[in-house]
Amino acid sequence: MIAIAIAFITLGVMVLAVAALGSIRLPDFYTRSHALGVMDTLGSLFVLSGLCVYHGLSFISAKLLFILLFIYVANPTVTHILVRAGLRCGLKPWRKGGSKR
């Protein structure tokens, strides 16, 4: 059981590390937001799932599942709101070739 928990947590940390790398390497706000929104949600779900497996059937696992559900709903919603706010403020998407309008 502990090996499964370690595998989930390790996979989650690796996904979160890739998300952090994407936030540094990607060219503009929109691509960074997309990468972070998807990968951050997935990494958090893996880490919290691993913690649920580690704690077994307990009150702590119930609280972790509630947090997991909240992240699953809230993180994509917040990402969508931020990207929409950037678009409404006139933030232009990156174009290949670096052409400025």
ABEGO torsion letter per residue (X at the ends): XAAAAAAAAAAAAAAAAAAAAAAAABABAAAAAAAAAAAAAAAAAAAAAAAAAAAEBBAAAAAAAAAAAAAAAAAAAAAAAAAAAAAAAGBBBBBBGGBBX
